[in-house]
Amino acid sequence: MATTGEKPGIGVYMCLICSQTIILFNGVETLPPCPKCHGSEFQP
């Protein structure tokens, strides 16, 4: 599980609350809050 503010690396992350996906394209991006529900926990 990845949380907002972490740098989990390249990949697709799905919000555990609403299933919205966030794509990170490089290893230095931090995971933002979910743009749909503002959730902070994601599943790779």
Sequence and secondary structure as in RCSB ss.txt:
>XXXX:A:sequence
MATTGEKPGIGVYMCLICSQTIILFNGVETLPPCPKCHGSEFQP
>XXXX:A:secstr
 EETT    SEEEEETTT  EEEE STT      TTT   EEE 
